[in-house]
Amino acid sequence: MNLAPLKCVMILVSLLCSLLCISLPSSAQISSVVLNLAVLQQPGPQNNKQQNLVIRSPQQASSRAQSQFGGKVLRVQSSQVNGNPGYSVKLLSNDGVVFYASVNAVTGAVSRN
């Protein structure tokens, strides 16, 4: 990790505190806060789950549902499908019937509700 930006932040905090005539926290306290912020910005396990998804976007979900059932896609929204992330796709069939399809983002399975 490059610490140069962190040092710049520490200098800016020092200048701001001196301009506002408030007591300056110790450099150890500032370093602790800055390092905690840096850790929060690191990619977490949610990013790994995103990479393991078969369906990664509402567009992919609507395309998958439309190719399986036909008709026109009216709406797509994210939802839970069998405990997994997924999408609920609202479709209008060719004969005018509105129905929903669930798309499991982990497995790619599509089912009509």
C-alpha positions in Angstrom: 0.0 0.0 0.0 1.3 3.4 -1.0 1.4 5.6 2.2 2.1 8.9 0.4 -1.6 9.9 0.1 -2.0 9.0 3.8 0.8 11.4 4.8 -0.9 14.1 2.7 -4.1 13.6 4.6 -2.3 13.9 7.9 -0.7 17.1 6.8 -4.0 18.5 5.7 -5.6 17.6 9.0 -2.8 19.3 10.9 -3.2 22.5 8.9 -7.0 22.5 9.3 -6.7 22.0 13.0 -4.2 24.8 13.4 -6.4 27.2 11.3 -9.4 26.4 13.4 -7.4 26.7 16.6 -8.4 23.3 17.9 -6.1 20.8 19.6 -4.5 18.5 17.2 -4.9 14.8 17.7 -1.7 12.8 18.1 -0.2 11.5 14.9 -0.8 8.0 16.2 -4.5 8.7 16.4 -4.6 10.2 12.9 -2.7 7.3 11.5 -5.1 4.9 13.1 -8.1 6.6 11.6 -6.5 6.8 8.2 -5.4 3.2 8.2 -8.9 2.1 9.3 -10.3 4.0 6.3 -7.9 2.4 4.0 -8.9 -1.1 5.2 -12.6 -0.2 4.7 -11.8 0.6 1.0 -10.3 -2.9 0.4 -12.5 -5.2 -1.7 -14.4 -7.6 0.4 -16.0 -11.0 0.0 -19.0 -9.5 -1.8 -16.9 -8.8 -4.8 -15.9 -12.4 -4.9 -19.5 -13.5 -4.9 -20.2 -11.1 -7.7 -17.6 -12.8 -9.8 -19.2 -16.3 -9.2 -22.5 -15.2 -10.6 -23.8 -16.7 -13.9 -26.2 -13.8 -14.4 -24.5 -10.5 -13.5 -27.0 -7.9 -14.7 -30.7 -7.2 -15.2 -30.2 -7.2 -18.9 -28.8 -10.8 -18.8 -31.7 -11.9 -16.6 -34.3 -10.4 -18.9 -32.6 -11.9 -22.0 -32.5 -15.3 -20.3 -36.2 -15.2 -19.3 -37.3 -13.9 -22.7 -35.4 -16.6 -24.6 -37.0 -19.3 -22.4 -40.6 -18.1 -22.4 -40.9 -15.6 -25.2 -43.0 -12.4 -25.0 -42.1 -8.9 -24.1 -40.1 -7.9 -21.0 -42.0 -5.3 -19.0 -39.9 -4.9 -15.9 -36.8 -6.5 -14.2 -35.9 -6.1 -10.5 -33.4 -7.7 -8.2 -34.8 -10.3 -5.7 -33.9 -13.4 -3.8 -34.5 -16.7 -5.6 -34.2 -19.8 -3.4 -32.0 -17.9 -1.0 -29.7 -16.7 -3.8 -29.4 -13.4 -5.4 -31.5 -13.2 -8.5 -34.1 -11.3 -10.6 -37.8 -11.2 -11.0 -38.8 -10.5 -14.6 -42.3 -9.4 -15.5 -43.2 -10.4 -19.0 -46.2 -10.0 -21.4 -46.8 -13.2 -23.4 -47.7 -13.1 -27.1 -51.3 -13.8 -26.3 -51.6 -10.9 -23.8 -51.0 -12.7 -20.5 -48.8 -11.0 -17.9 -46.6 -13.4 -15.9 -43.4 -13.4 -13.8 -40.2 -15.4 -14.2 -37.5 -15.9 -11.5 -33.9 -15.9 -12.6 -31.4 -17.4 -10.1 -28.2 -15.3 -10.6 -26.0 -18.0 -9.1 -27.2 -21.0 -11.1 -28.8 -19.3 -14.1 -32.0 -21.3 -13.6 -35.2 -19.7 -14.9 -38.6 -20.6 -13.6 -42.1 -19.3 -14.3 -44.1 -18.1 -11.3 
